[in-house]
């Protein structure tokens, strides 16, 4: 998104990129935000049964004003009360009298909250029935950093119980999942953070079927880190953005950009955009293995993060055909010690170059670096 009135989007499509229709679902631009749903809601909203009188009107108007693209994303970033017990104490409604059992209330609470997200999805599908529709904001596994690093799998699952209870009521209405992995820090930890968030969204949704996960990325650091806010991501992390998602369960990448300073078609908003595309092209000859193969996760990214181990992932197309990815985020010297990887009956020694990503295909014992 920039100030070129869509000219750069057309150039991107001409280069093979697909488009995303990103809807600010709760906003009210025509009414100068007088019927903005987010502004109507108190912070940490606890009563999903009470919606503003303009809820449906605002959303349907927005849907009508934004035409579909290759995929359609409802951007809904709101802050609900995640603790049902606190919500129950705060809600002043006769609807709750029937829910004397706390367990029963928890389920109906999350089911009602889910409608704030599922109804826009339903209305989008009604308007554009052939369009693939999803959400940004709420996720099956919400974006996390400090809740993952240094934590056990049990602690991570416990911290994200809210996501599970909410998402099961939303899942029937999405065609794909988004995993937001904007970088916050310029450290080796960012490799594991990116993989852990995508991986947890991927693994937590396989019980619902095989809908794709798309990693949401930006070539700038998130504004949540005031020291790095809006600065461009360094080259090594750009390479990781392009490659690691496909070894974490993602089937695609949505590259976000908010660059209002760009006014002319063909202006380059990022110094490392070419590097990002070049890194993606490394995967092009390997696309059949990535698409048709099975991702093997021997050790969760969060565990690798805790122990600061090199990251080794394998996609297995058949018993003797594999794609192996390896990187040591902590290695800054010219060369890293080799690591072992197995494909069927073949064990290979994978050479790594500093903190860059190594890609190896193996087919019937023939090894090729990419």
N, C-alpha and C positions, 0 to 999 in steps of 0.2 A: 504494500500500500504506500503510494507516494503521491506527488503532486503532478504527475504526468497525464492525468485523466485517462488512465488505462492503457496508455501507449506502451509502457514497459511490461505490463502484463501480457500484451499481445506478443511482444518480443520473446518473453520467457516461454510462452506456448509454442512459438515457432522453433524454439530450441528443444522442445520435447517435454517441458514441464506441464503439469496439469494445474487447473485452477481450483481455488477454494473460495466459496461464497461464505464469508464470515459475518454472521449477523449479531449485532449488539442487541440481543433479544428484548431486554427490559428497558431500553432507552426510549426517549420520546423526542426525536429531532424535529418533526413537524410542529409539535406543540411546545417547543422550547423547554422541554423537560418537565412541564407541568404534570404530565402523567407518566413520569419515570417510575417504574415499579421498584427499582433498587432504592431510590431516594425515599420512597414511601415507607420502606421497611426499617424498623429500628435495628441497630447493630445486634448481632447474635440473636436473630429473630426466633422466637420460641413457639409461635402459634400458627402452624401451617394451615389450619382450618380457616383462618381469616385472611382473605386476599383483598387487594384494593378493588373497588368497583370497576376500574378500567383495565383490569388484568387481561382479559381476553381481547378486548378492543385494541390495546396497545400492541400486544404480541402479533395478532393477525394483521394489523396495519404494517408492522415492520416486515413480516414475512412477505406480504404483497409488494413491498417496496424494494426488496432485494431478490433479484432473479437468480435462479440456480446456476451453478457452475458444475465442474466434475464431481465435487462433493459439497455438501452444505453443512456448515457447522453453526449451531446455536451457541453463542458465547454467553453463558450465564454464570457469573461470578458473584455469588451472594453468601452471606455468612449466617447459617442457621445454627441454633443451639444443638450441639452434637450429643449432649447428655440428656437422655429422655427423662431421667428423674428430676433434673433441674427444670426441664421444660414443663413437666407435669405440675410442678409447684408454681410456675409462673403463669400458666395458662388460666384464664378466667372464662370458662366456657361450660355451658350445660352439657356439651357433647361428651365431657369426660366422666360424668357421673357413672356411666355404665362400665367404666374400666377400673374396677377396684383392684384387679391383679396387675402388679407392675409389669410382669412379662407380657401380658396382653396389650397394655398401653404402649409398650416399646414398639411392638410390631405395627400397630395402627398408626403410631406417630410417624415412623419412617415411611410407611405406605402413603400417608397423606402428604408428607414432605416431598416425596418423589414426584407427586403430580405437578409441582412447580417446574419440574424439568421434563416430565413425560408429555404433558399437554402441549407445550411448544413443538415437541417432536411430532406428535400426532397431527397437529395443525399444519406443520410444514409438509408432511407426507400427503395430507389431503390436498394441499395446494399444488404440490409438485410430486405426483405419485411415482415417477420414474427416477427420482433423485435419491442418491445415497445420503443419509442424514445421520449426524452425530452431535456430540456435545463437547464444548471446551469449558473448563472450570471445574465442575464435579467430574471425578474419575473413579473407576473401580478401585484404584489405589492412588490416593491423592498425593501430589508431589511432596516429597519429604527429603530432608537432608540430615538434620540433627537427630531425627527419629530413627535413622538407619545406622549411621556411623557409630561403631562401638556397641551396637545392640545385638542381642541374640534374635534368632528367627521368632522365638516365642514372644519376645518383647515387641518386635516389629508388628507381628500379627495382632497383638493386643491393642497396640496404639491405633490400628487401622480397622478395628471392629466396626466402627461407625460407617466406614466406607462400604463394608460388606452388607450391613443391614439396610443401607439406603439403596445401594446399587441393584440389588436383586429385584427391586420394583421398577427400576429404570431400564434394565437390560433388554426386555422384549421390544423396545421402541428405537434402539439404535442399530445402525447398519455397520458401524465400526467403532473403535475405541481410540481416544487420543491420550497420549502420555506427554505431559508438558515437562520438558527437561532443559529449560533455559539455564545457562550457567550462572552461578553466583560467584564462584571463586576461581582464581587462576592458580590452581594447585593440582597435583596428581590425583587427589581425591575425586576430582570432577569426572574422571573416567569411570570410577565405580558408581558414583552418584547417578550418572546418566544411565548406566547399564542396570542398576538396581531398580530404578523407578520404572523403566520400560519392562524389565523382566517381571516385576511384581504385578504390573497391569496385565501382562501376557498370561502369566501362570494363574492368576486369580479369576480369569475369564474363560479358561478352557472348559470349565464345567458347563458353560452356557452354549458351547459350540465352537465354531472355528472362524468367527468374525475377525477381520484384521485389526491390528494395532498400528496406529500412525504416531510417530514421535514428532512432537511439536518443538521446533528449535528456532534459535535466533542467532545471528552472527555477531551479536553484541551481548555484553554481560547485563544481567537483570538489574533493574533499578533498586532491588532489595539490598544490594551492596552499594552503599553510597560512595565507597572509594573507587569502584570500578564501573559504576553505573553508566551504561550507554557506550562504554569503550568497546572497541572491536576485540573479538576473541583471538587469542594468539594461534599461530598456524598449527601447532601440534593438536590443540583441542578442536580446531576446525576439521582436521583429518578424522579425529575420533567421532565427531558429530556425523560425518558422512558414512562411516563404516560400522561403528559399534552397534547402532540400533538393529541391524540385520542379524547380529549375533546375540541379541537380547530378546528376540521374539517379534520385533516390528516387521511389518511388510511394506512400510513406506515411511517417508518423511514429509512433514508439512513445514516448509521453511517460511517462518513469519518475518515480516519486516514492516516497521512503521518509520518511513523516511520522508516526511513532508518537505524537506529541503530539496528533494530531487524534483526538478520541474521539467526537464527535457528527456525525451526518449533516448535511450542509449547511455545515459549517465550511470556510472558505476557507484552504487551506494556503499560497497564494502571492498576493502583492499584484498580480502581473502576469499571473495566469492569465486574467483577462478580456481583457487585451490580446493574449495569445497566441491566444485563440479569435477575437477580433475580426480579427486579422491573417489567420487561416485563412479567415475568411468573405470576405475580399477575393478569395480564389481560387475561391470557390464558383461564381460565374457564368462562370468561365473553365475549369471542370473538363473540358469536352468537348475543348477545345484541348489541355490538359495530358495527358489520357488518350489521345487519338487522334493527337496530333502527334508530331513527331520533335525531340528535343533537339539543338540545334546548338552544338557546343563549338568555337569558333574559336581560343580560346587557353586552355590549361589553367589551372586556378585557381592552381597552384603558380607558374606563370610570371607571372600577374597579381600574385601576392603578392610576388614578387621585385622587380618594377618599381613596385609600389604604384599600379597603374593602377585606374581605375574598373572595376567588374564589369558587363559587359553580356552577357546570355544571351538566346537566342531559341528558342522552341518553334514549329516550323513545321507547321501543319496541312495547308496546301496552298500552291501557289505564291504566292497573294496573300492568305493568311490566316495571321497570326502573332501570337504573344504575346511581348512584349519586357519583360525585367526589367533594371533598371539601378540601381546604387547606387555611391556613392563613399564607402567607409568612412573615408577620411581627411578628408573635408570636414566641418567643424564650423560654418561660417557658415550663415546662413539659406538661401542659395541656392548651388548649384554650377553651374559652366559646363555648358551642354548638351552632349550627346554625340550622335554620329550612329549610326543603326541602319538596316538595310535589310531590307525585306520584299518579295520579288519585284522588281517594277519601282519600288517606292516607297522613297525614302530619307526618313527622318524625323529631326527634331531632338528629342531626348529631354530634357525639362527635369527636373532633379533638385532635391530639397529637402533640403539638409544631408546627413546620413548616413542618411536614411530611404530606403526602397525604392520605386522608381517602377515601376508596371505599366502597360503600354500594349498594347491589342489593335488590330490593323490588319486590316481586311477590305475588299478591293477599293478600297483607297485611303482608306477612312474610318478615322480615328484616334480612339480613345477611351481616356481615362485611367481607371484603376480605383483 
